[in-house]
Structures are given as C-alpha cells and as structure tokens.
Amino acid sequence: MSLAGLFLITFLLVHLGLNLLVITNNDPMVFNKAAHFMSTNKLIKVFEIILFGGFLLHIIYALILQAQNWLARPKRYHKTNKSETSPFSKWMIHTAVIVLTFIVMHLFDFYFKSKFGGAPEILVGGEHYHDFASMVVTKFRLPEFVILYLAAFIFLGFHLIHGFQSAFKTLGLNNKTYTPVIQALSIIYTIFVVGGFSAIPLVIYFQ
C-alpha cells in the first residue's frame, strides 16, 4: 500500500510538469509534442502499464485495509472520545472515492479519446499530433469544469497530506527525528502539487 502510494506520489510530479507546459509556453505545440512523446515512446508505454498496476494495487489494498478496519469493529462506539488521529486520516476512504471518481472522468476526457478516437488532431511538419492543448483550453473555459477540477484537487490534497506521512511511517520512518521532517515535506509537497494543478485552470479561465 505504501510503496504503491509513493509511486503514485512521484508520478503526480511528472504529470504536473507535463501539464504546466500548457500555461508556461505560448506555443501549444510544446505541450502537444510532449504529450505525443509520452503516448508513443515504447519505454513510456511500459511505464504506463506499471502505472495502472500501481493504481490498481493501491485501490485493492485500500479496500482490503478498510474492510479489515470495519470487521475489527462491527459496532460503532456509543461514545466517542478525542483522538490523536488526524481528520485527514479519518476521511481517507471518502477522499479516495472522490479522487477515484475524478480520475475515471479524467481518463474518459483525455486518455481514452487519445487511444480510441475522439481527440482532435493537428498536422505539423507532416506528422499528426493529438491537439490536447486545445482540448485543455476548451475544458477550462467552462466555469463548471474549473470548479469541479479545483474541488477534486482540494480533496486530493486532503488525501495526500495524510497518505504521504503514512507511507513513510509504514516503512519504519517514524521517530522524533524523521517524523517532523516528513510532516513538513508532506505539507510542502501537497501545497506544491495542489497549487500547481489548480493554477492551470485558473490561468486559462482568467486569461
């Protein structure tokens, strides 16, 4: 569970770096060519399989752990006391369901269209490219899609801020020396990722 989570955390940085090309370059073909490379390179295709495997593994283990937690306490407490458990931890399964729903929608919006048709194409230098840049801009001109996207990443932030710390704790890095550092890194990482992804629709919408 932890290793799959850390793998996905690393992937988010790569995905963010690629997506930021939409707003950091005036030429949309920079993003289109980068996306084309990611979808046609043989090594990336192998990594893509590993990525989906990581997602699946993370989901399966999450369901197993949640089921074990429910089975361990089939009846709720009559009284609840204050707990040291963070609210991010208590709502992990809920934020996970919301994020997973968004990922499925995101796959239908972009990934499946690139694989099975539906994505617009553009001819540059005698080569065909999927015009993902125009698709992104078109989507983020719609206020309802911008709001949905921002909300999804806020929930992802809630999920990440606990998941980041929990992954390292599970691997044994849980003591007075490492824990404060990991907690600080989880906050920095979450702000960077959520802020970076959120900047894309905001910049496009208000341009």
C-alpha positions as CSV (number, residue, x, y, z in Angstrom):
1,M,0.0,0.0,0.0
2,S,2.8,2.4,1.0
3,L,5.1,1.6,-1.9
4,A,2.2,1.9,-4.4
5,G,1.3,5.3,-2.8
6,L,4.8,6.6,-3.0
7,F,5.0,5.5,-6.7
8,L,1.8,7.5,-7.4
9,I,3.1,10.5,-5.5
10,T,6.2,10.5,-7.8
11,F,4.0,10.1,-10.9
12,L,2.0,13.2,-9.9
13,L,5.1,15.4,-10.1
14,V,5.8,14.1,-13.6
15,H,2.2,14.7,-14.7
16,L,2.2,18.2,-13.2
17,G,5.4,19.1,-15.0
18,L,3.9,18.0,-18.3
19,N,0.6,19.8,-17.7
20,L,2.3,23.1,-16.7
21,L,3.6,23.3,-20.3
22,V,0.1,24.4,-21.3
23,I,0.4,27.7,-19.4
24,T,4.2,28.2,-19.4
25,N,4.5,28.2,-23.2
26,N,2.8,30.4,-25.7
27,D,3.2,27.7,-28.4
28,P,0.6,25.0,-27.8
29,M,2.6,22.5,-29.8
30,V,5.2,22.3,-27.0
31,F,2.6,20.6,-24.9
32,N,1.2,18.6,-27.8
33,K,4.6,17.2,-28.7
34,A,5.4,16.4,-25.1
35,A,2.1,14.5,-24.8
36,H,2.8,12.8,-28.2
37,F,6.2,11.6,-26.9
38,M,4.6,10.3,-23.7
39,S,2.0,8.4,-25.7
40,T,4.2,6.9,-28.4
41,N,7.6,6.2,-26.6
42,K,8.0,2.5,-26.1
43,L,9.6,2.9,-22.7
44,I,6.8,5.2,-21.5
45,K,4.2,2.6,-22.7
46,V,5.8,0.0,-20.4
47,F,5.8,2.6,-17.6
48,E,2.1,3.2,-18.4
49,I,1.3,-0.5,-17.6
50,I,3.2,-0.2,-14.4
51,L,1.3,3.0,-13.5
52,F,-2.1,1.4,-14.0
53,G,-0.8,-1.6,-12.0
54,G,0.2,0.8,-9.2
55,F,-3.2,2.4,-9.2
56,L,-4.9,-1.0,-9.1
57,L,-2.6,-2.3,-6.3
58,H,-3.2,0.9,-4.3
59,I,-7.0,0.6,-4.7
60,I,-7.1,-3.1,-3.8
61,Y,-5.0,-2.7,-0.7
62,A,-7.1,0.3,0.4
63,L,-10.3,-1.8,0.1
64,I,-8.7,-4.7,2.0
65,L,-7.5,-2.4,4.8
66,Q,-10.8,-0.6,5.1
67,A,-12.7,-3.9,5.2
68,Q,-10.4,-5.2,7.9
69,N,-11.0,-2.0,9.9
70,W,-14.8,-2.4,9.6
71,L,-14.7,-6.0,10.5
72,A,-12.5,-5.3,13.5
73,R,-15.2,-3.0,14.9
74,P,-18.6,-4.1,13.5
75,K,-20.4,-2.0,16.0
76,R,-19.8,1.7,16.4
77,Y,-18.9,3.2,19.8
78,H,-21.8,4.6,21.9
79,K,-19.5,7.4,23.0
80,T,-16.6,9.0,21.1
81,N,-13.5,10.5,22.8
82,K,-11.0,12.9,21.4
83,S,-8.4,11.1,19.3
84,E,-4.9,11.9,18.1
85,T,-5.9,10.6,14.7
86,S,-5.9,13.5,12.2
87,P,-9.2,14.3,10.4
88,F,-7.3,13.6,7.1
89,S,-6.8,10.0,8.3
90,K,-10.4,9.5,9.4
91,W,-11.7,10.6,5.9
92,M,-9.1,8.8,3.8
93,I,-11.6,6.3,2.3
94,H,-14.0,9.1,1.5
95,T,-11.5,11.3,-0.2
96,A,-10.2,8.3,-2.1
97,V,-13.6,7.6,-3.6
98,I,-13.9,11.2,-4.7
99,V,-10.4,11.3,-6.2
100,L,-11.0,7.9,-8.0
101,T,-14.3,9.2,-9.5
102,F,-12.4,12.2,-10.8
103,I,-9.6,10.0,-12.2
104,V,-12.2,7.9,-14.1
105,M,-13.8,11.1,-15.6
106,H,-10.3,12.4,-16.5
107,L,-9.5,9.2,-18.3
108,F,-12.6,9.4,-20.3
109,D,-12.0,13.1,-21.1
110,F,-8.4,12.6,-22.4
111,Y,-6.8,9.2,-22.2
112,F,-9.4,7.1,-23.8
113,K,-10.0,9.6,-26.5
114,S,-6.4,9.6,-27.4
115,K,-6.3,5.8,-27.5
116,F,-9.7,5.0,-29.1
117,G,-10.5,8.2,-31.1
118,G,-12.3,11.4,-30.4
119,A,-9.3,13.6,-29.7
120,P,-8.8,16.4,-32.3
121,E,-5.7,16.1,-34.5
122,I,-3.4,18.7,-36.0
123,L,-0.8,18.2,-38.8
124,V,2.6,19.8,-38.1
125,G,5.6,19.1,-40.2
126,G,3.9,16.2,-42.0
127,E,3.2,14.4,-38.7
128,H,-0.1,14.1,-37.0
129,Y,-0.5,15.1,-33.3
130,H,-3.4,15.0,-30.9
131,D,-4.3,18.6,-30.2
132,F,-4.6,18.1,-26.4
133,A,-3.7,21.8,-25.8
134,S,-6.9,22.9,-27.4
135,M,-8.9,20.3,-25.5
136,V,-7.5,21.5,-22.2
137,V,-8.2,25.2,-23.0
138,T,-11.7,24.4,-24.2
139,K,-12.4,22.5,-21.0
140,F,-11.0,25.2,-18.7
141,R,-13.1,27.9,-20.4
142,L,-16.1,26.3,-18.8
143,P,-16.7,27.5,-15.2
144,E,-18.4,24.3,-14.1
145,F,-15.4,22.2,-15.2
146,V,-13.0,24.6,-13.5
147,I,-14.9,24.3,-10.2
148,L,-15.1,20.5,-10.5
149,Y,-11.3,20.3,-11.2
150,L,-10.4,22.6,-8.3
151,A,-12.7,20.7,-5.9
152,A,-11.2,17.4,-7.0
153,F,-7.6,18.6,-6.2
154,I,-8.6,20.0,-2.9
155,F,-9.9,16.5,-1.9
156,L,-6.7,15.1,-3.4
157,G,-4.7,17.4,-1.1
158,F,-6.6,16.1,1.9
159,H,-5.7,12.6,0.7
160,L,-2.1,13.3,0.1
161,I,-1.3,15.2,3.2
162,H,-2.0,12.1,5.3
163,G,-1.0,9.5,2.7
164,F,2.5,11.0,2.3
165,Q,3.2,10.8,6.0
166,S,1.5,7.4,6.5
167,A,3.6,5.8,3.7
168,F,6.9,6.7,5.3
169,K,5.6,5.7,8.8
170,T,4.6,2.3,7.4
171,L,8.1,1.9,6.1
172,G,9.5,2.5,9.6
173,L,10.5,6.1,9.4
174,N,8.5,7.1,12.5
175,N,10.5,8.7,15.3
176,K,11.3,12.0,16.8
177,T,14.0,12.7,14.2
178,Y,12.2,11.8,11.0
179,T,8.6,12.5,11.7
180,P,8.7,16.3,11.9
181,V,10.7,16.4,8.6
182,I,8.2,14.0,6.9
183,Q,5.3,16.1,8.2
184,A,6.8,19.3,6.8
185,L,7.6,17.6,3.5
186,S,4.0,16.3,3.2
187,I,2.7,19.8,3.6
188,I,5.2,21.3,1.1
189,Y,4.5,18.6,-1.4
190,T,0.7,18.8,-1.1
191,I,0.7,22.6,-1.5
192,F,3.1,22.4,-4.5
193,V,1.1,19.7,-6.3
194,V,-2.4,21.0,-5.5
195,G,-1.3,24.6,-6.2
196,G,0.4,23.7,-9.4
197,F,-2.6,21.7,-10.8
198,S,-5.0,24.4,-9.6
199,A,-3.1,27.1,-11.3
200,I,-3.6,25.6,-14.8
201,P,-7.5,26.0,-15.0
202,L,-7.3,29.4,-13.2
203,V,-4.8,30.9,-15.5
204,I,-6.6,29.6,-18.6
205,Y,-10.0,30.7,-17.4
206,F,-9.0,34.2,-16.4
207,Q,-6.7,34.9,-19.5
